[in-house]
């Protein structure tokens, strides 16, 4: 079977004051087109559908449209809530949505939520049923055969220790690691069956970006060894595509860049394919945004040259660093005439290195004009002009 693994949509997000809704609609449409071309058997969404627990009406409408498009195509979806989502809102209507092939995690009740997906070898018939404890105990989960493929999909939404503790009063649950281990210990996983876990947590050893929210001191970290029993772990939470340990424990990354620390990332859809026995293969399909998120630097006159700004899309989201040593008047206004989507503007100047060792400064022995002149020199690496000196004297 073939599955698309995506996560961290963050619908409704604003980056440096810019609404990303138009860009998000564009990239979601691209994912739908990739689904039409690649015909996956299901979509795995590993959390953070929304950027806020109370999403805007526009964000709710967009997620509804996106999920409905898969229902129309008869492609089932398994989705969980992330740390940015309200788990109760994501769970609302989950029972009704299952009739349309949209399987959202329900309100957490202390156990994994599992589904058995069976598909005939010819691909003409597909059955999906919810895994119950009775099925697990009775050994009713079959194995891969030549006539029927079978995959078990398990949903584990973003969890905090307080959410889990009340279901396991006999266990000490103070960390996220302990909470996840307590929940996973209750699942029966037949060895001959392929098991996919959809999960939204921070696994120790993974690389992070500026746009992610992590707890202080690493209390939210979970060791990769906690999920070793699963054949593929579809992770959400971190925005950089990456493996953690083995290839089949994987963050697919966000579909869009949400911080300049992600400027060098190639965003993609992760394609997971199961084969005979326990075989799982992975590949990625690149996503191309409506507007790139880039960083450029240089003197303002250089950046405003036609040959420079026409070399790339002027409508990209930009972090510009100006390296001019002289003051630049109305830098933002001048730059936005050419680059309308500047998200951040910084100035970089060469400062004079201060002499090593302690220095004694007698402030009372210097006039305000002299003190300001020294400050100007430290900040700009040069002396003030005559006109600037006259202006300072007038102001002081």
N, C-alpha and C positions, 0 to 999 in steps of 0.2 A: 504494500500500500504506500501511497504517497501523501505527505502532509506538508502544508506551509506552516512555518513557525514564525510568528511576528509578535511584537510586544511594544510597550511604552509608546502608544499612540499619542498620549497627552493631548487629546482633543480639547480645544479651547485655550491652549497655552499662549501666553504672550512672552516674547523674548525682547528684552531691552525696550519694552513699551510697544513693540510691534505685534499686532494680532497675526497669528499663524494660520487662521482658519482657511484662507484661500490656498495656502501652500499644502495644508493637510488634506483638503478635498482633492487637490491635484494628485498627491501621492497615494491616497486611498483608491482613486480611480485607476492609477497605474497598477496597484496590487490586484484589483479586480480583472484588469486586462491580462495580467500574468496568469491569473487563475483560469481565464478562458483559454489561454494558450497551452497551459501545462496540465489542466484537468486534475487537480489534487483530489484525494478522497476525503480530505477534511482540512480545516484551518485551526491552528492552535494559537490562541492569543494569551500571552503570559502576563497579563496585568497592566494596570495604568491605561485603561481605555480613556479616562478623562485626566485632566490636569488638576482638578480640584474636587473635593468631596461634594460640593454644591456647584455643579457645572451650569453654564449658561444655557439658555433655551437653544441657542444656535449649536452649541456643542452636543446637546442631547439629540437634536434633529440629525446631526451629521453621523453620530454613532448608530442611530436607528436606521438611517439610510444605508450605511455600510453593511450592517448585519442583514438587513432585508435583501440586499443584492445577492448575498450568498444563499439565502433562503429561496429566492427566485431561481437561482441556478441549481438548486438542490444539492449544494455543497454544505455538509454539516460543519458547525463551528463549535469549538470548545473554548470557553473563555473564563478567566478568573479575575478577581479584583486585586489591584495592587495597592501600594501604600498611599497613592494619591487618590484612589477611589473610595467612595462610601460602599462598604461591602453589602449593606442592607439595600442600597439603591440598585447596585448591580444584580443582586439576588431577586429584586422585585419582578414578579411575573415569570420567573424561571420555569415553573411548571407548565405554563401555557406556551412559552417559547420552545420547549422541547418538542411540541407537536409540529413546529416549523423547522426542526433540525438545528436549533440554536441552543446549545447546552451551556448555560451560565452556572457558575458555582452558586449553590444555595447558601443560606445563612449557616455559618459554621456550627456543627453540632458535635465536634470532637473527633470526627472520623474523615478519612479520605472519601471523596466522591468519585466513584469509578463507573466506567462505561465499557462495554464489550462491543467491539466492532467486528462484524464478520462479513467477508466478501468472497464471492465465488471466484474461482481461478480465471474465468472468462471476463470477470468484472461486470457482469450483467445484474448481479443481485447483491444488495448490501443490507445488512441488518444491524441495528444498534439497540442495545438494551442496557438498562442501568444495572450495575453490579450490586447485589445485596449481600449481606453477611451470610444469609442462608446459602446462596449460590457458592460463595467462597468455601464455606465449611463442607458443602456437599460435593465439592470438586467438580462443579458444573462448568468451569472455565476450560474449554478444550485446548487443543494445541494446533500448530500449523500443520496442514495436510496438503496433499496435491490438489484436492478439490476445493478446499475452503481455507482462506487466509483469516487469521484472527489476531487482533491487537487490542490490548487493554489500555485505556486512557484514564489517568487518575488526575484529579484536580485538587490542588492545594493552594488556596488563596494566601495573600500576605497575612502573616500571623505575628502577633505580639504575645509574650509570655502570659499576660493577664487574661487574654482570650482563651488560652488553652488550659490554664491552671485549674479552673473550676470543673473541667471534665476528668481530671486525673488527680483527685485530692490525695491519693496515696503517694504521689511522686513529687520530688522537689523540682520545681520549674521556675527558675529565676532568669534564665537566658533564652535567647531565640534558639540556640542549639538544642537545649533541653526540650523546648516546646516542639520543635520539628521532629526530633527523635521520638518523642512520646506519641505523636500522631502517626508517624510512619510505621512504628512498631505494631500498630493494630491492623495493618494490611496483610492479607494473605496473597502472596505472589507466586503462583505455580512456576516452576523453573523452566518448563518447556514452552512457556508463553512469552510473547513480546510485551513488555510493559513500558509505557510512556508516562512520565510524570510532568505535568504542567505546573510550574512553581514560580513564585515571585519573592525571592529573598536574595541577600547578599552572601555569596559563597566566598570563603576566605581564599585569598590568593588572586582574586580577580582585579583588573585595572578599572579605576573609576574616572569619572569626568566631573566638570564643574556643575553640570546641570542636575546632578543626582543628590538626593537627600540621604545621608548616612548618619547613624547615631555616633555620639562621642564615645571614644574608648573601645569601639568595635564590639559592643554588646549585641549588635544585630547580626554578627557574622555566624555562618553555619559552615562546618567543615564539609568538603566535597564527599568525604567518606560516608556521610549520613545518607547519601542518595545512590550509593554504589549498587544497590539491588535492582535498579531500574536500567533498562536497556538504552533508553534515551531520556534525557532530562531537558525539557524545553523551558529555559529560564527567562525571566524578565526581571527588570529593576535597574540593570546597568546598560548604558547606552552605546558602549563600544562592542561590536561583534567579537566574540572570543570564546575559546574553550576554557574549561577549568579542570585541569588534570587530563582526563582522557577526552578524545574528540567528541564523544557522545554526551558530554555534560556541557551544555552550550548556551550562551547568551546570544540571541540573534541581533540585539541592538535595536535602537529606535529607528523608525523609517526616515526621520528627518534629523538634521543637526540642530540641537537646542542650546548650544553654548559654543564659544570660540575655541574651547579646548577640544571640540570635536571637528574642527575645521579640516583636519587631515584624514578623517574617517571616510571610508566608502560604505554607504548605507546599502542594505540589501534585504532580500527575503531569504530565509534559510529553508531549503527543501530537504525533508527527511523521508527516506525511502526504506521500507522494511522488505526483507527478502526471505529466503528459506531459513528455517531454524531461527537463530537469534541475530541474523545479519541485519545491520543498520548502516546505511550510507548517507552521506551529507554532501550537499553542494549549495552554492549561493547564487542568487540572481540579483545583479546590481539594480538599484533604484536611482532614478535621475530626477532631482527636485526641480520645481518650477524656477526657483531662485537658489543659487548656491550661497553658502555662508563662508566668506573668505576674509583673510587678513592681508592688507597691503601696507607698504611703508615707503617713505621717501620724502624729499622736499616737495612742497605744495606745487611749485611751478612744474616739476617733473610729472606729478600725478595728474595735472590738468592738461598735459599735452595730448593732442588728439590720438597720436599713435599709441599712447599708453592706455587711455580709457577705452579705445575701440578694440583693443586686443582681447577683452573679456566682456561679459555682460555687465553693463553699467547698472542694471537693476538688481544685481546681487546684494545680499545683506553683507555689510562690510564693517570691519574693525580697521580703522586707518590710524597709523602712527606717523606723525609728521616729524621729520628729522631736521627741520630748519633751525639754525642757530640764532637767527633774528626773530623778532616778534612777528607773528602773522596776524594781521587784522582780519576779523570776520572770517576765520578759517572755515567754520562750519557752513556758513552761508555760501561761500565761494565753492566749496567742495560739493554741496548738495545741488548746485546747478548742473553738475555732471553726474554725481552719484547720489540719487534721491533716497536710497535706503541705507544711509549710514547709521549703524546701531551704536557705534562707540568711536570716539575720537580721543587720541592720546598725543602728547608731545614728548619728544625725546631730545634732550640737549646734553652735550658733553660738559660735565662739570669739572672744574679744576680740582685736582686731588689736594686734600689738606695735608699739611706737614705732619709727620709722625711725632708722637710724644705730646705731653700735656702743654697747653698754652694758657697764659694768663692774659685776660682781656680787661682793661680798665675802661669801663663804659663811660665813667664820669669825665674822662679826659677827651672824649670825642663828641663832636656835634651830631645832632640828628641827621644832618645831610651826609656826614662821613659814615655813620652807621648804616644808613640806607644804601650808600654807594658800595660798601663792603658786602651787604646782603645781596645786592644786584649782581655783583661779581661772582659770588658763590653759586647763585642760581643759574646764571647765564654764561659764565666763563669768559666774560669780557666787561670792559668798563662802559658806563653810560655815555651816550652822546652829549654834546653840549646842550642840545635842545631838551633832552631828558633831564639833565642836571638842573636847568633853569625851571622846568616844570616842578621838580621835587622841591626846590627852594620856595617856589610860590605856594605849594601845598603845605609845607611844613612851617 
